[in-house]
Amino acid sequence: MTLKNIILILLTLGAIIILGSFYFVFRTKVKDLSNKYPYSSIINKTLSTKQECFITLHKHSLENPYIIDLTKTNFYDTADHIYTLPVGTALKIENAKAFTPPVSGSTHNIVLGSVYIKELDQNVKFEFFWGENPTYGLYEHDKNYDIYPLAPWQEEALPYKYFWDGKKEPHNWKEWYSN
């Protein structure tokens, strides 16, 4: 083997390592949350909306093209037509996932499902952002927790902080929204 061949092999291996590193660092990471509470309690169920909510074809959706929200003010100009889903609309919940986009590092938990939109006369796939981690960035695992604000299928938000180590404690939503 000549010196030229050894250099070509080393350059090729170096390029593969660098490109592979870019792939692993700059890809969107997806984690299935379907077996984690509270998602596990709604997966593969049809739930009815408990309050009016809104759905739109959204330009920045993560997996499914439509996004549901409890207010249309969160759609800004990144959405097309906004449709109203009245109380009692059936939502078929299919999955829940956590998406961590490259670079930002922030994770978005979403519920995936389908719903019938009367104006379109069809079932569409949707996503709903549900679950927040206000302790993001803490290095002490036992102090990290998630909270779950009001979802379209609930009459009130889940009243607890769900700590990553398994414990839970009450969460005051009125105080949370007053800050």
C-alpha positions in Angstrom: 0.0 0.0 0.0 1.4 3.3 -1.0 1.5 6.5 1.0 -1.1 8.0 -1.4 -3.5 5.2 -0.7 -3.1 5.5 3.0 -3.7 9.3 2.9 -6.9 8.7 0.7 -8.2 6.1 3.2 -7.6 8.4 6.1 -9.2 11.4 4.4 -12.2 9.2 3.5 -12.6 7.9 7.0 -12.2 11.5 8.4 -14.9 12.7 6.0 -17.3 9.9 7.0 -16.7 10.6 10.7 -17.3 14.4 10.2 -20.4 13.9 8.1 -21.8 11.3 10.5 -21.2 13.7 13.4 -23.1 16.4 11.6 -26.0 14.0 11.0 -26.2 13.0 14.7 -25.9 16.6 15.9 -28.1 18.4 13.4 -31.0 16.0 13.1 -34.3 16.4 14.8 -34.5 13.9 17.7 -37.8 12.2 18.3 -38.8 10.2 21.3 -42.1 8.2 21.7 -44.0 9.4 24.8 -47.0 7.0 24.3 -46.1 4.9 27.4 -45.5 7.9 29.7 -48.2 9.3 31.9 -50.4 11.3 31.2 -50.1 10.4 27.5 -50.6 6.7 28.1 -54.1 7.5 29.5 -55.3 9.0 26.2 -53.5 7.0 23.4 -55.8 5.0 21.1 -58.9 6.7 22.5 -61.5 9.0 21.1 -61.9 12.0 23.3 -64.5 14.8 23.0 -63.6 18.5 23.2 -64.7 20.1 26.4 -64.4 23.6 25.1 -64.3 25.3 21.7 -60.9 25.1 20.1 -59.3 26.0 16.8 -57.4 24.1 14.1 -55.4 25.2 11.1 -53.1 24.0 8.4 -49.8 25.2 9.9 -46.5 25.9 8.1 -44.4 25.0 11.1 -46.0 21.8 12.2 -43.6 19.0 13.3 -45.3 15.8 11.9 -49.0 16.3 11.1 -50.1 19.2 8.9 -52.8 20.6 11.2 -52.3 22.2 14.6 -55.0 22.4 17.3 -55.0 25.2 19.9 -57.4 26.6 22.5 -57.0 30.1 21.1 -56.4 31.3 17.5 -54.0 34.1 18.7 -51.1 31.6 18.8 -51.3 30.9 15.0 -50.0 34.4 14.0 -49.4 34.6 10.2 -47.9 31.1 9.9 -51.3 29.6 9.4 -53.9 29.3 6.6 -57.6 29.1 7.2 -58.5 28.7 10.9 -61.5 26.4 11.6 -63.5 26.2 14.8 -64.0 22.9 16.5 -67.1 23.1 18.7 -67.6 21.5 22.1 -68.2 17.8 21.7 -65.9 17.3 18.6 -64.4 13.8 18.6 -60.6 13.7 18.6 -59.0 10.4 17.9 -55.7 10.4 19.8 -53.1 8.1 18.1 -49.6 8.9 19.5 -47.5 11.3 21.6 -43.9 12.3 20.8 -41.2 14.6 22.0 -39.4 16.5 19.3 -36.0 18.2 19.9 -35.0 20.2 16.9 -31.3 20.6 16.0 -29.3 23.5 17.5 -32.1 24.9 19.8 -32.2 22.0 22.2 -35.7 22.9 23.4 -38.1 19.9 23.4 -41.7 20.1 22.2 -44.1 17.4 23.4 -47.0 16.9 21.1 -50.1 14.7 20.9 -50.9 13.3 17.5 -54.3 12.4 16.2 -57.1 13.0 13.7 -60.3 15.0 13.7 -63.2 15.6 11.3 -63.3 19.2 10.0 -66.9 19.9 8.9 -65.9 22.8 6.5 -63.5 20.5 4.7 -65.7 17.4 4.9 -62.8 15.2 5.8 -60.7 13.8 8.6 -57.3 15.5 9.0 -54.2 14.6 11.0 -53.4 17.1 13.8 -50.9 17.8 16.5 -51.4 19.5 19.8 -48.5 20.8 21.9 -49.1 19.5 25.4 -46.6 19.3 28.2 -44.1 21.9 29.4 -40.9 21.6 31.3 -40.4 24.9 33.2 -37.2 23.6 34.8 -35.4 23.1 31.5 -31.7 23.3 32.0 -31.5 22.1 35.6 -28.7 19.6 36.1 -30.3 18.1 39.2 -32.5 15.3 37.8 -34.8 15.1 40.8 -35.8 18.8 40.6 -36.9 18.6 37.0 -40.7 18.3 36.4 -43.3 18.6 33.7 -46.7 20.3 33.8 -49.7 19.8 31.6 -51.9 22.9 30.8 -55.5 22.7 29.7 -56.0 20.4 26.7 -59.1 20.5 24.4 -60.4 17.2 25.9 -60.1 18.4 29.6 -62.3 20.5 31.8 -59.3 21.7 33.7 -55.5 21.3 33.5 -53.7 18.5 35.3 -53.2 19.9 38.8 -49.7 18.5 39.5 -46.1 18.9 38.8 -44.8 15.6 37.6 -41.2 15.2 38.7 -38.8 13.1 36.6 -37.9 11.0 39.6 -41.6 9.8 39.9 -42.9 12.1 42.6 -45.6 14.7 42.1 -46.8 17.7 44.0 -49.7 20.2 43.5 -49.3 22.9 40.8 -51.3 26.2 41.1 -52.3 27.2 37.6 -53.9 30.5 38.8 -50.6 31.6 40.3 -48.7 30.3 37.3 -50.7 32.4 34.8 -50.6 35.5 37.1 -46.8 35.7 36.9 
